Amino acid sequence: MNRSAEMLTAKDVQALLQVDRSTVYRMAEAGKLPAIKVGRQWRFPADQFDRWFQVQIPASPTASNGNFSLGPEQALQSPELAELLSWDWLAIVQETFADLLGIMLVVIDMEGRPINRPTRPCGLFRAISDKPGVMQRFIESWRDMSSVTDLTPTFRIGHLGLLSARSMIAVGTELKGMVLSGCIAPYEWPPSPAELDSIATSFDVSRELMAQHVTDVYYLDDVQRERVLAVLPRIATLIAHIVDGRRILVDMLDAIASLSHW
């Protein structure tokens, strides 16, 4: 069947993306979906939507040269945070602060799923993150950090043996996500051969691959570490303010749009 002339409805797109109808409308209004307006109704060219879906939402998270893509289960299950964050804007924020701090930064939801690709991933992270199941291990580790009741950023050792710290993103009275720093070497690094074998086994990657990239991480002194812990809450607050402002703006636009139907 030729889909070049076929149009999808908002209901069709809602079912495909597994999001609510208002999210589909907001994405269409923001130009995040291939859409045209027919009268007062949004329609979505099926062939363009197919191409967009394949490019923007691949089947699983992958990494290539440090550029990560998110599958639909990671990108669309947290619409409250993901939909209110512009990915381009978020990339600029991550890149700016990651460069200033000299570390990896990534914004994740409360389930540990990345909202955007990590910025400045270290060589060790890049080397193993595209292996089957590895990103899921990272997500599990990041999700564990969301359950820690202490909201003060502090460094913790993750599954890879490297240090991570996070600051919570609070929108209103709700915790919506985290700003996570990572790829930071503990003072006792690299690990012993036995520890390296254990880490490689837990990630189901070769010891040779781990050994090749084990020193390609970030080394911070005490002053640099304290700076990271001090700056993380500021990044989280900045993102929360932008999210809250965008949410208010979206609500206003929705209200204006509803008036146009009278």
N, C-alpha and C positions, 0 to 999 in steps of 0.2 A: 504494500500500500504506500502510495506517495504521501509523505507527511509534510511536504512543502507548503500545502495549502491548508493543512489541518490546524485548528486553533484549540488550545486547551483553556478550560475555565479555571477560575481561582480555586474551585473545589478540586479539580484534577490535580493542580499543582500542590495544594494543601495535602492531598493524599500521598503524592509522590515524595514530598519533603518531610512529611510527618511533623508539620508545624500548624499553629492555629491560623485561621483565615486572616486575622488582622496583621499577622506577621507577613503573609504573602502580599497584602496590600502595601504595607510599609516598604517591603523590598522592591516592589514594582515602582512605587513613588520615588524611591531613592535611586532608581536605575540599577539596582543590584540583580534584577532579573530581566531577560529579554521579554518585553511586554509592550503592548499598544493599547490605547484606550478607545473603545468603540462606544460612543455615547458616554454613558456614565459607568460602563462596565470594563474591567480589565480583561484582556485576552492575551494569550501567550502562544506565539508561533511554535508549533510542536518541533519542527526541525531545529530551530534556533535553541529551543529549550533543551533538546537532546544534546546538542553540542556543548551548551553551557554546563549541563549536568556532568558530562564526561570530563570536561576540563576543570571546572571549579570544585567538583565533589567526587574525586576518584574513589575506588572501592575500598581502599585501605590507606592508612598513613604511610608515606614513604619519604625517603630522604635522598637528595641528589645534590652534591656540592653544597650541603648545608641548607637547602631549600626544602621545607617540609610541607606536605599537603595533608589535609584532614579529610577523612571519610565522613559520610553523612552522620554516622553515629557519634563522631566527635564534634563535628561542626554545628549540628542543628539540634542537638538534644538540650542545649542550654540557651534558648532564644533570648531570655531576659538579659543576659550579659552580652552574648555574641551579637545579637541584632542591634544593640544600642552602641556597639563599638564599631567605628569605621576601621576596617583592617589596614587601610593605607595609613590612617592617622596613628593607629596603634604601632605599626611598624616603625614610624618616625620616632615615637616616644621610646620604644624599646632600643632602637639603634642609638639614639642620643645618650641615654643613660648607660647602656651597655658599654659604649665607647668611653664614656667618662669614668666608669668604674673599672673597666678592663675585665669584664666577666661575661658569662652567658646570662641572658634574661629571657623569661617567657611568662606570658600571662595565661593562667589556667582557670577553669571553673572549679566548683567545689567537688567535682568528681575526678579532678586531676587531668581533665582533657584540655589540651592546648586550644586557646582561642585563635592564636596566630602562630606562625612558625617561630621556633626559638631564634634569638638574635645572638650572634657571636658564639655559636656552639664550639666547644673545643675539639681538637682533632680526635681525641678518644671517643667522644660522644658521636661525632660524625662517622667514625669508622665502623661503629657497631649498630647505630640506630636504624639502618636499613635492613638489618637481619631479621628474619621472621620471629615475631613475638617479642622483640627487644623493646619497641616503643610501648607495648602493653605493660611491660615490667616498669618502665619509667612512669607511666600513668598510674600504676598501682602505688608506686613509691610516693608520687606527688599527692595522690588521694589520701594516703596515710597522714601527710602533713596537714591536711585540712581538718583532721579530727583532733589535733593537739589543742588543748584548751587554752594554753598560754598564747596570748595574742602578740606578745613582744617578740620581734624577730630574733632568732638565735640560730647558730649553725648546728646542723645535724648531719650525720653520715648516712648517705643513701645506699641503695643496693649496689651501686658501682664502686663504693668505697670513697667517693668524693663528697665534699661538703656542699650543702644547700641551705639556704635560708629563705623564708617567705614572709610577706606582709599581706594581711587580709584586705580585700576590697569590700568595703561596706557601703551599700547604697541604701540610704534611709536607715532603717534599723535591721536590715538583713545583710548577712554575709553572702556575697555573690561570687567571689573568686579570690585569686591570690596573684601577687607578683612574686615570681620565684627567681632567685639567683642560683647559679650552679656552676659545675665544672671547676670547683675550687679545691686544690689539693690540701689534705691535712698536713700537719707539720711532719709526720712520719710518712713520707711518700718518696719513691714508689713503694708499693707493698712487697712483702717477701714473696719468693717464688711460690710457696704453698698458698699464700693468700691470693696471689694472682691466679693460680689454678682454680681456686674456689670461686672467684668472681667470674672467670671465664666459663666455668661449668654452670653457674647459676643463670648466665645469660645465653648458654648454649652457643658460644662462639669459641673459636680456636684460641689456645694460649698464645700462639705465634702472633695472631692479630692484636691481642691485648698487649703483648710485650712490645710490639712495634710502635704502639701509640700511647703507651702508659705514661710517658713524660710529657705528652702534648696536652697539658692541662694548664690551669691558671694558678700561679703561686703568689699569694698575698701575704704581706707582713701584718703585724698587729694593727698598725695605723690604717692600712688599707681595709682590713676586715671590719674594723669599727666604723669606717666610713660607709661600707656597704650596708651594715645594720642600721646606720642612721638615715641613709638615703632611701632605703626600701619603703618605709612608711610614707615618705613624701611622694614617691611614685604612685603608691596605692591611693593616696588621697587625691592626687591629680586626676587619676583615671576615674575615681568615684565621682568627682565634681563634674567631669565631662559626661560621664554616663548619666548622672542625674539631670544635667542640663539638657542632654539630648532626649531623655525620656519626657521631660516637661514639654519640649518642643514637639515631639511626636504626638503627645496627647493633645496639644493645641491644634496641630494640623488635622488630627482625627476629628476634633470637635468642629473645625471649620468645614471639613469635608462632609460631615453629617448634616450641617446646615445647608449645604449646596443641594441636598436631595429634597429639600422642602419645596 
